[in-house]
Amino acid sequence: MTNPGPGIRGAPALTEEILSFYEQGQEDRRLRVGTGRLELLRTQDVLRRLLPPAPASIVDVGGGSGIHAEWLAAEGYLVDLVDPVPLHVKQAGRLADVNVRLGDARALEFENESFDVALLLGPLYHLADADGRALALSEAYRVLRPDGLLVAATINRFAGLHDTLNQGRYFDPLRRPQIEAATQDGRLRTEGGNSLFTTAYFHQPPEIAREASAAGFALLGQYGLEGAAWLMTDMSAWLEEPAQCELLLRALRLTESDPSLIGVSGHLLTAGRKTRLHD
């Protein structure tokens, strides 16, 4: 592992509530089975078109149990994974050819210009305050080499509403106020113990584009991952059948960057290139 670099010190620790949620160990399984696999497959699909050739160096910030680091390393990339959850670090530590450390997206312990690619595929939707997201994006900018690639994941503003309507949970009067409040200001709150997730922030697509630009990134594109497919009755069988799965991915590519449709997806990837504007 590299020696600690000049990352921003004094960043607040991950909240106990978010930590407890992820210490349940559900995140790894969520992306490997059932309809959650669509998010994984589409993330792979988009990244394979955006990433420079291996063996480019990648910092996987908030990389969880290593579900993305695993396939990236297998394809020849040099991967460092950082995550604030001890369980995730333990799980990712079992992977071959991946450097793993406990750390915070807002205070990365790497030297300036250490990586070709920075992936933020989780941190931004657990940083409810704009200042925290700005710190995470500025740290990604700092550790990237000139012209380095940023790919950041966000949850779309109406994902909670769409998901709970799809599952019928919107009609639960105990949960509905939290769901509706999140559509107004993007903040999913967990007061009352009735939340279906943990504390989170749901972006509008133009909002994350502005945040990345403010951090010094030139926008390359935005990609809705699940399109409208995730709201269909049950696509699990499609994902298990190779020919149907490929057709589904092909269909989603047709709408992935359409401005009128990218907010329908549950998750959005925003890609940017490091510029010299803020140096």
Phi, psi and chi 1 to 4 in degrees:
 res  aa     phi    psi   chi1   chi2   chi3   chi4
   1 MET       -  150.7  -65.5 -175.6 -178.2      -
   2 THR   -75.4  159.8   59.1      -      -      -
   3 ASN   -72.8  150.9  -67.4  -36.8      -      -
   4 PRO   -54.9  135.1  -25.2   34.6      -      -
   5 GLY  -102.0 -164.3      -      -      -      -
   6 PRO   -88.2   40.2   32.0  -34.2      -      -
   7 GLY   -62.2  162.1      -      -      -      -
   8 ILE   -67.9  124.9  -60.3  167.0      -      -
   9 ARG   -94.9  159.4  -62.6  -64.0  173.8 -105.2
  10 GLY    84.7    8.8      -      -      -      -
  11 ALA   -65.8  139.0      -      -      -      -
  12 PRO   -64.3  147.9   22.1  -31.9      -      -
  13 ALA   -72.3  162.1      -      -      -      -
  14 LEU   -59.3  136.7 -169.5   68.3      -      -
  15 THR   -65.6  150.7   67.7      -      -      -
  16 GLU   -60.4  -35.9 -173.7   61.4   35.0      -
  17 GLU   -65.7  -43.4 -178.2 -108.1  -28.6      -
  18 ILE   -69.3  -42.0  -63.4  175.2      -      -
  19 LEU   -58.0  -45.8 -179.2   62.4      -      -
  20 SER   -62.8  -37.7  -64.6      -      -      -
  21 PHE   -60.3  -47.7  177.0   84.3      -      -
  22 TYR   -78.9  -21.4  -77.5  107.8      -      -
  23 GLU   -70.7   -8.2  -74.2  -75.1   -0.1      -
  24 GLN   -70.9  -18.1  -63.3  174.1   35.9      -
  25 GLY    79.5   22.2      -      -      -      -
  26 GLN   -87.8  -19.4  -60.0  -60.5  -45.9      -
  27 GLU   -64.1  -40.8 -179.2   65.4    9.6      -
  28 ASP   -61.3  -47.0 -174.6   85.3      -      -
  29 ARG   -66.8  -33.6 -174.9  176.2 -173.5  -83.6
  30 ARG   -56.5  -37.7 -179.4 -175.6   72.2   81.9
  31 LEU   -90.4   -5.7  -66.7  174.0      -      -
  32 ARG  -103.1  -19.2  -65.8 -174.3 -169.6  -87.1
  33 VAL  -130.6  157.3  -60.1      -      -      -
  34 GLY    63.7 -155.3      -      -      -      -
  35 THR   -69.9  -18.8   57.6      -      -      -
  36 GLY   -61.9  -21.1      -      -      -      -
  37 ARG   -62.6  -24.5  -73.5 -172.1   62.3 -133.3
  38 LEU   -61.9  -40.2 -179.1   61.5      -      -
  39 GLU   -60.6  -44.2 -179.6 -172.2  -21.1      -
  40 LEU   -63.3  -49.3  171.7   61.5      -      -
  41 LEU   -63.5  -39.2  -67.8  171.3      -      -
  42 ARG   -73.8  -33.8  -79.2  -75.6  -66.9  144.0
  43 THR   -62.7  -44.8  -59.7      -      -      -
  44 GLN   -60.3  -43.6  -68.0  173.9  -33.3      -
  45 ASP   -59.3  -46.1 -178.6   40.9      -      -
  46 VAL   -71.8  -45.4  173.4      -      -      -
  47 LEU   -61.8  -37.8  -72.8 -178.4      -      -
  48 ARG   -64.4  -22.2  -75.5 -179.1  172.1  127.7
  49 ARG   -87.7  -21.1  -74.6  178.9  -85.7  145.3
  50 LEU   -99.3  -32.7  -67.2  174.9      -      -
  51 LEU   -69.3  146.1  -66.4  175.4      -      -
  52 PRO   -67.8  164.1   25.8  -33.7      -      -
  53 PRO   -62.7  149.4  -18.9   30.9      -      -
  54 ALA   -64.8  147.3      -      -      -      -
  55 PRO   -99.2   56.8   35.1  -32.6      -      -
  56 ALA   -59.9  153.4      -      -      -      -
  57 SER   -93.9  136.2   57.3      -      -      -
  58 ILE  -128.8  133.3  -61.4  175.6      -      -
  59 VAL  -105.7  119.1   58.1      -      -      -
  60 ASP   -98.3   92.8 -173.7    5.8      -      -
  61 VAL   -86.9  125.9 -176.1      -      -      -
  62 GLY    69.5   37.6      -      -      -      -
  63 GLY   -75.4    2.0      -      -      -      -
  64 GLY    60.2 -137.9      -      -      -      -
  65 SER   -78.0   -2.2   61.5      -      -      -
  66 GLY    97.7   21.1      -      -      -      -
  67 ILE   -63.8  -32.3 -166.7  162.8      -      -
  68 HIS   -88.3  -39.3  -66.1  -64.4      -      -
  69 ALA   -57.1  -34.9      -      -      -      -
  70 GLU   -60.7  -51.7 -178.1  176.8   19.4      -
  71 TRP   -75.3  -30.0   66.8  -93.4      -      -
  72 LEU   -65.3  -44.3  -71.8  165.2      -      -
  73 ALA   -64.5  -38.4      -      -      -      -
  74 ALA   -64.0  -26.0      -      -      -      -
  75 GLU   -92.4    8.4  -66.0 -173.1    7.7      -
  76 GLY   100.2    4.1      -      -      -      -
  77 TYR   -79.7  152.4  -70.8   97.4      -      -
  78 LEU   -93.7  109.2  -52.8  175.8      -      -
  79 VAL  -116.1  128.2 -175.9      -      -      -
  80 ASP  -111.5  129.3  -78.7   78.6      -      -
  81 LEU  -112.4  134.8 -178.4  148.0      -      -
  82 VAL  -125.7  132.2 -179.8      -      -      -
  83 ASP  -150.8  146.5 -161.5   87.8      -      -
  84 PRO   -87.5   -2.0   32.5  -36.1      -      -
  85 VAL  -101.7  117.2  179.3      -      -      -
  86 PRO   -55.6  -38.5  -29.3   37.2      -      -
  87 LEU   -61.1  -43.6  174.7   61.6      -      -
  88 HIS   -62.3  -41.5  -70.5  166.8      -      -
  89 VAL   -63.3  -39.9  171.1      -      -      -
  90 LYS   -63.7  -44.8 -179.7  179.0  179.2 -179.3
  91 GLN   -64.8  -47.2  -69.1  171.2  -36.3      -
  92 ALA   -67.4  -26.6      -      -      -      -
  93 GLY   -64.3  -14.3      -      -      -      -
  94 ARG   -83.0   -9.8  -59.2  175.2 -176.8  137.7
  95 LEU   -78.0  144.1  -60.9  175.1      -      -
  96 ALA   -79.2  143.4      -      -      -      -
  97 ASP    64.2   27.5  -58.0  -40.4      -      -
  98 VAL  -128.6  125.2  176.8      -      -      -
  99 ASN   -83.8  128.4  -64.9  -40.6      -      -
 100 VAL  -126.1  138.4  179.3      -      -      -
 101 ARG  -149.3  153.9   67.4  168.9   69.0 -163.4
 102 LEU   -77.8  133.2 -167.3   69.2      -      -
 103 GLY  -176.0  174.3      -      -      -      -
 104 ASP  -118.4  136.9 -168.7  -59.2      -      -
 105 ALA   -59.0  -24.2      -      -      -      -
 106 ARG   -88.1   -2.9  -63.7  160.4  -68.2 -176.0
 107 ALA  -152.6   69.7      -      -      -      -
 108 LEU   -73.5  134.5  -63.2  176.0      -      -
 109 GLU   -95.8   59.5  -64.8 -173.3  -20.7      -
 110 PHE  -132.2  154.2  -63.1  104.5      -      -
 111 GLU   -69.3  159.9  -61.8  -68.1  -19.8      -
 112 ASN   -58.1  143.6  -63.9  -14.2      -      -
 113 GLU    54.7   50.4  -59.1 -174.6   -5.0      -
 114 SER   -96.6  -17.6  -63.7      -      -      -
 115 PHE  -133.7  156.0  -62.6   96.6      -      -
 116 ASP   -86.4  -27.8  -60.4  -53.1      -      -
 117 VAL  -139.0  138.9  179.1      -      -      -
 118 ALA  -120.8  121.6      -      -      -      -
 119 LEU  -103.9  125.6  -58.7  179.4      -      -
 120 LEU  -119.3   79.3  -85.9   67.0      -      -
 121 LEU   -97.4   17.3  -59.4 -178.6      -      -
 122 GLY  -160.5  -34.1      -      -      -      -
 123 PRO   -61.2  -37.0  -25.1   34.4      -      -
 124 LEU   -67.5  -27.0  -63.8 -175.9      -      -
 125 TYR   -89.4    6.6   48.1   79.5      -      -
 126 HIS  -115.4   12.1  -70.0  -51.3      -      -
 127 LEU  -112.2   90.5  -64.7  171.9      -      -
 128 ALA   -69.6  -26.7      -      -      -      -
 129 ASP   -89.3  137.0  -65.7  -35.0      -      -
 130 ALA   -58.8  -34.9      -      -      -      -
 131 ASP   -63.1  -38.8  -72.3  -13.2      -      -
 132 GLY   -65.9  -41.0      -      -      -      -
 133 ARG   -66.4  -38.2  -61.7 -167.1  -62.1  -84.3
 134 ALA   -62.8  -39.1      -      -      -      -
 135 LEU   -61.8  -45.9  -84.3  176.0      -      -
 136 ALA   -63.4  -41.7      -      -      -      -
 137 LEU   -69.1  -37.1  -71.4  165.5      -      -
 138 SER   -69.0  -33.7   67.8      -      -      -
 139 GLU   -67.8  -40.1  -81.3  -69.6   85.9      -
 140 ALA   -61.0  -42.2      -      -      -      -
 141 TYR   -60.0  -45.3 -177.7   95.7      -      -
 142 ARG   -61.1  -42.9 -179.2 -177.2   64.8   77.2
 143 VAL   -84.8   -6.2  -58.2      -      -      -
 144 LEU   -84.1  145.6  -81.5  173.7      -      -
 145 ARG   -73.7  164.4  -63.3 -171.4  176.1  105.6
 146 PRO   -52.7  135.0  -28.1   36.3      -      -
 147 ASP    67.0   15.2  -62.5  -41.4      -      -
 148 GLY   -65.3  158.5      -      -      -      -
 149 LEU  -101.5  130.5  174.5   69.8      -      -
 150 LEU  -106.9  134.0  166.5   78.6      -      -
 151 VAL  -129.8  117.6 -177.4      -      -      -
 152 ALA  -119.1  135.4      -      -      -      -
 153 ALA  -100.3  139.9      -      -      -      -
 154 THR  -134.2  158.8   49.7      -      -      -
 155 ILE   -92.9  133.7  -61.3  175.6      -      -
 156 ASN   -72.7  151.6  -84.3  -35.7      -      -
 157 ARG   -54.1  -39.1  176.5   62.2   56.2   88.8
 158 PHE  -102.2   16.1  -62.5  100.7      -      -
 159 ALA   -61.8  -42.6      -      -      -      -
 160 GLY   -63.7  -43.0      -      -      -      -
 161 LEU   -62.6  -47.9  177.2   64.2      -      -
 162 HIS   -62.6  -44.1  -71.4  156.8      -      -
 163 ASP   -63.4  -46.2 -172.0   33.4      -      -
 164 THR   -72.4  -29.6   54.5      -      -      -
 165 LEU   -65.2  -43.6  -82.1  170.5      -      -
 166 ASN   -61.4  -38.0 -177.2 -102.4      -      -
 167 GLN   -91.5   -6.5  -59.5  -64.5  -35.5      -
 168 GLY    83.1    2.7      -      -      -      -
 169 ARG   -80.5  -15.6  -65.3  168.1  177.0  168.5
 170 TYR   -60.4  -26.6  175.0   76.7      -      -
 171 PHE   -81.8   -1.2  -56.6  101.0      -      -
 172 ASP   -78.0  114.9 -179.2  -16.3      -      -
 173 PRO   -64.7  -19.3   23.1  -33.4      -      -
 174 LEU   -77.4  -28.0  -63.4  177.1      -      -
 175 ARG   -98.2  -26.2  -69.3 -172.8  169.2  123.4
 176 ARG   -57.6  -40.5 -168.1  161.5   55.7 -111.2
 177 PRO   -59.4  -39.1  -26.5   36.9      -      -
 178 GLN   -65.7  -40.2  -65.0  170.4  -33.5      -
 179 ILE   -65.2  -46.5  -63.1  162.2      -      -
 180 GLU   -68.2  -36.5  -67.7 -178.1  -16.7      -
 181 ALA   -62.9  -38.1      -      -      -      -
 182 ALA   -64.9  -27.9      -      -      -      -
 183 THR   -71.0  -20.2   68.5      -      -      -
 184 GLN   -86.2  -48.4  -60.6  -57.9  -52.4      -
 185 ASP  -122.3    3.6   64.2    4.8      -      -
 186 GLY    84.1   -8.3      -      -      -      -
 187 ARG   -94.1  118.9  -68.7  171.5  178.0  -99.1
 188 LEU   -91.5  114.3  179.9   66.4      -      -
 189 ARG  -100.9  155.6  -60.0  164.7  176.5   86.3
 190 THR  -116.6   13.4   58.4      -      -      -
 191 GLU   -60.8  140.9  -67.0   87.1  -11.4      -
 192 GLY    93.3   -9.0      -      -      -      -
 193 GLY    72.7   18.7      -      -      -      -
 194 ASN  -111.4   10.7  -63.8  -54.2      -      -
 195 SER   -73.5  149.0  179.1      -      -      -
 196 LEU   -91.2   -3.9  -61.1  170.7      -      -
 197 PHE  -142.4 -160.3 -167.3   33.2      -      -
 198 THR  -114.7  177.4 -174.7      -      -      -
 199 THR   -52.7  128.9  -62.8      -      -      -
 200 ALA  -153.0  165.8      -      -      -      -
 201 TYR  -124.9  129.8 -175.0   75.8      -      -
 202 PHE  -107.8  118.2  -61.4  165.1      -      -
 203 HIS   -84.6  154.7  -82.5   80.6      -      -
 204 GLN   -88.0  141.8  -67.6  -81.5   26.8      -
 205 PRO   -52.2  -44.5  -30.6   38.0      -      -
 206 PRO   -65.3  -25.0  -20.3   33.5      -      -
 207 GLU   -67.5  -46.7 -178.8 -178.2   17.4      -
 208 ILE   -68.9  -31.1  178.4   56.8      -      -
 209 ALA   -62.2  -41.5      -      -      -      -
 210 ARG   -66.8  -40.5  -70.6 -167.0  -62.2  -90.1
 211 GLU   -64.2  -42.3  -69.0  177.8   -9.9      -
 212 ALA   -65.5  -41.0      -      -      -      -
 213 SER   -63.2  -41.3  177.8      -      -      -
 214 ALA   -63.2  -27.9      -      -      -      -
 215 ALA   -81.3   -7.0      -      -      -      -
 216 GLY   109.7   10.3      -      -      -      -
 217 PHE   -97.0  137.5  -66.9   98.1      -      -
 218 ALA   -87.5  122.0      -      -      -      -
 219 LEU   -64.9  129.0 -173.6   67.4      -      -
 220 LEU  -101.5  -30.5  -63.6  177.5      -      -
 221 GLY   167.1  163.7      -      -      -      -
 222 GLN  -128.7  143.4  -68.2 -173.3  -68.0      -
 223 TYR  -137.4  110.3  -51.9   84.3      -      -
 224 GLY   -71.4  127.8      -      -      -      -
 225 LEU   -79.8  -51.2  -69.4 -176.7      -      -
 226 GLU   -97.3   -7.9  -57.2   94.2  -16.7      -
 227 GLY    53.7 -143.2      -      -      -      -
 228 ALA   -91.1   -6.1      -      -      -      -
 229 ALA   -63.0  -33.3      -      -      -      -
 230 TRP   -68.0  -14.6   74.5  -61.3      -      -
 231 LEU   -95.5    2.3  -58.9  174.8      -      -
 232 MET   -80.3  162.4  -63.9  176.8 -178.7      -
 233 THR   -51.0  -59.0  -54.6      -      -      -
 234 ASP  -161.9  111.4 -173.1   -2.4      -      -
 235 MET   -99.7    6.5   72.7 -175.5   81.9      -
 236 SER   -54.4  -42.7  -61.7      -      -      -
 237 ALA   -64.6  -35.6      -      -      -      -
 238 TRP   -63.3  -40.1  -58.0  -11.1      -      -
 239 LEU   -69.3  -26.2  -63.8  172.4      -      -
 240 GLU   -83.2  -21.2  -64.5  -59.9  -32.1      -
 241 GLU   -98.7  112.1 -152.0  -74.3  -46.8      -
 242 PRO   -52.0  -45.0  -27.6   36.1      -      -
 243 ALA   -66.2  -43.2      -      -      -      -
 244 GLN   -67.8  -37.6  -74.5 -171.9  -39.1      -
 245 CYS   -61.5  -43.9 -178.3      -      -      -
 246 GLU   -65.4  -37.9 -178.3   50.3   43.4      -
 247 LEU   -66.0  -37.7  -76.2  173.6      -      -
 248 LEU   -63.3  -45.9  174.3   58.5      -      -
 249 LEU   -62.3  -38.9  -64.0  178.4      -      -
 250 ARG   -62.6  -43.7  176.2  179.7  173.1  179.8
 251 ALA   -62.5  -40.3      -      -      -      -
 252 LEU   -70.1  -28.4  -68.6  175.3      -      -
 253 ARG   -63.8  -27.4  -68.6 -177.3 -159.0  114.2
 254 LEU   -66.3  -27.7  -63.0  175.9      -      -
 255 THR  -117.6    1.8   63.2      -      -      -
 256 GLU   -60.5  -28.0   64.9 -177.5    5.0      -
 257 SER  -119.6   12.6  -64.6      -      -      -
 258 ASP   -70.6  120.6 -172.9  -67.9      -      -
 259 PRO   -57.5  -28.7  -23.2   33.9      -      -
 260 SER   -80.4   -9.3   67.9      -      -      -
 261 LEU  -123.6  -15.4  -66.4  172.7      -      -
 262 ILE   -63.8  -26.0   56.8  175.7      -      -
 263 GLY   -76.6   -8.0      -      -      -      -
 264 VAL   -75.0  -31.0  173.8      -      -      -
 265 SER   -61.1  153.8  -68.0      -      -      -
 266 GLY   -70.0  -39.4      -      -      -      -
 267 HIS  -125.3  150.5  -62.0   82.3      -      -
 268 LEU  -129.6  136.2  179.7   75.4      -      -
 269 LEU  -103.7  131.6  -65.5 -174.9      -      -
 270 THR  -117.2  125.0  -62.4      -      -      -
 271 ALA  -110.9  139.1      -      -      -      -
 272 GLY  -145.3  157.9      -      -      -      -
 273 ARG  -110.2  135.1 -175.6   77.2   63.8 -167.4
 274 LYS   -64.7  128.0  178.4  175.0  178.5  174.8
 275 THR  -109.3  175.3   70.4      -      -      -
 276 ARG   -96.7    9.1  -75.4  -66.5 -174.4 -179.2
 277 LEU   -63.2  -30.2  -63.6  178.1      -      -
 278 HIS  -105.5    4.7  -73.1 -151.7      -      -
 279 ASP   -79.8      -  -73.0    1.8      -      -
